[in-house]
Amino acid sequence: MYEKRMLLISANTEGSPYPVYPLALPRLAAALKSRGYLVSQYDMLSGSIPELELKIQLGNPDLIGLSLRNIDNIDSCAQKSYISGYSDLVSRIRACSKAPVVLGGSGFSIFPEQLMSCLGADYGIAGRGEEILCYLADCVSEGREPCDLKHLYSKNKPDDKARRPVTWPVSGVNPAEHKKEMLQYYWRRSGMIGVQTKTGCPLNCVYCTYPLIEGGETCFFKTASVVNEIERLWKDFGVEYVFFVDSVFNMKRERELELAEALIKRKVKVSWGAFFSPLGIDGQYLKTLKRSGLTHIELGSDSFSDKVLADYRKNFRYSDILKTSQEAFKAGIPTAHYLIFGGPGESVETIKDTFDKSRKHRLTTFFAALGMRVYPGTEMARIARSEGLAQRAECGLDPVFYYARGLDAGFLEQVVKNEVGTAANWVLPGNDIKNNKAMQRLRGLGKSGPLWEYLCR
């Protein structure tokens, strides 16, 4: 009997600030394997195009999936686009295989029409890919055209504006089909492996693409399946640190405590971190999470100015941020704040307000972004168009950054640098933490986790 063959490729080649494990590949591989497919995985960060070409020639896949994680590096001070690299990769694949090429991943989900056009793919999948990729693979292997589904794109219908990703209503996932060599490559170099507990984001931050990528309805995975995955990473692969890659980890207190208690009960000796909202966090909550392995809290605070937080459409205020930082300090858990300077409502006064308040935080590292990346389909794109960035804001693939009136790029950078001064616990654009010699030494000594806690003050 002929085995249906599928090749999944992670196209990402960016290793800064640290290599990010392509979690989508083993999850997609598990879904395809459950449907009887023979699945191979290939990672471009750890591999090379000549090696990939040989793999394609020897494996002769029936369908080739290409996961596009990022479109650019989202750095207004040192912009880098990955589109030309993706284009070259597709061309090289075409030269050695006649198999249809299907695009997916978070980058594709934000720019489906543009990427279908500029990369010349046969198909594309926006949003969660497990179910729709299995359906597409069945169609290709049976020689029939797929139906016109909401989040499936094809070269015959590349720009259907009504198509948008939706969250698949699943509460459990197949155990990920990890490729040992690939997982070990990322574990050794980044000191962490990603795990997901849910998909979807119901929040409405002006700049955010998560609702476009995963849908606006939250879908929780079964706690048992998440714990099983973490335990397997620990026991079978030696992983000692996981990072929960949910858009926001703490959306439903009882579920997070259930997960923590399950990790404690199963005696899973894995440390972990996550992106948190500063809402609903208290000492008892952190005590339980710390017992389960929590060692790092990352907060998408964005600003310490209540005016700016309101304009960014955040559902919290600075008092919530400060309370969470204080509780984390009392619990002995390092905290990182991610701040975006220059977005709607920002001014020299609000920047100074943020820096003044930052001095109240202890055991903390700050990561600053300058300007706000404009993505199509977001409220930020609407604001940018209303202020005269219409055509550029709609283009998408070429990075466009928004700066509040009176704050151009150069002036904003100077204001922020003057405020930061020589503070060691601030990381500014262009400061590659991965190439910091102290960080390299720590990683060489086998230290796991994000390592920014060594910058904390």
Secondary structure as GFF3:
##gff-version 3
##sequence-region A 1 457
A	DSSP	beta_strand	5	10	.	.	.	ID=ss1
A	DSSP	alpha_helix	24	34	.	.	.	ID=ss2
A	DSSP	beta_strand	38	43	.	.	.	ID=ss3
A	DSSP	alpha_helix	49	59	.	.	.	ID=ss4
A	DSSP	beta_strand	63	67	.	.	.	ID=ss5
A	DSSP	alpha_helix	83	96	.	.	.	ID=ss6
A	DSSP	beta_strand	101	104	.	.	.	ID=ss7
A	DSSP	alpha_helix	106	110	.	.	.	ID=ss8
A	DSSP	alpha_helix	112	119	.	.	.	ID=ss9
A	DSSP	beta_strand	123	125	.	.	.	ID=ss10
A	DSSP	alpha_helix	130	142	.	.	.	ID=ss11
A	DSSP	beta_strand	152	154	.	.	.	ID=ss12
A	DSSP	alpha_helix	180	190	.	.	.	ID=ss13
A	DSSP	beta_strand	193	195	.	.	.	ID=ss14
A	DSSP	beta_strand	198	199	.	.	.	ID=ss15
A	DSSP	alpha_helix	210	214	.	.	.	ID=ss16
A	DSSP	beta_strand	219	220	.	.	.	ID=ss17
A	DSSP	alpha_helix	223	237	.	.	.	ID=ss18
A	DSSP	beta_strand	241	244	.	.	.	ID=ss19
A	DSSP	alpha_helix	253	265	.	.	.	ID=ss20
A	DSSP	beta_strand	271	276	.	.	.	ID=ss21
A	DSSP	alpha_helix	283	292	.	.	.	ID=ss22
A	DSSP	beta_strand	294	302	.	.	.	ID=ss23
A	DSSP	alpha_helix	306	311	.	.	.	ID=ss24
A	DSSP	alpha_helix	318	331	.	.	.	ID=ss25
A	DSSP	beta_strand	335	341	.	.	.	ID=ss26
A	DSSP	alpha_helix	348	358	.	.	.	ID=ss27
A	DSSP	beta_strand	364	370	.	.	.	ID=ss28
A	DSSP	beta_strand	372	373	.	.	.	ID=ss29
A	DSSP	alpha_helix	379	384	.	.	.	ID=ss30
A	DSSP	pi_helix	385	389	.	.	.	ID=ss31
A	DSSP	alpha_helix	390	395	.	.	.	ID=ss32
A	DSSP	beta_strand	401	402	.	.	.	ID=ss33
A	DSSP	alpha_helix	409	420	.	.	.	ID=ss34
A	DSSP	beta_strand	426	427	.	.	.	ID=ss35
A	DSSP	three_ten_helix	433	435	.	.	.	ID=ss36
A	DSSP	alpha_helix	437	444	.	.	.	ID=ss37
A	DSSP	three_ten_helix	452	455	.	.	.	ID=ss38
###
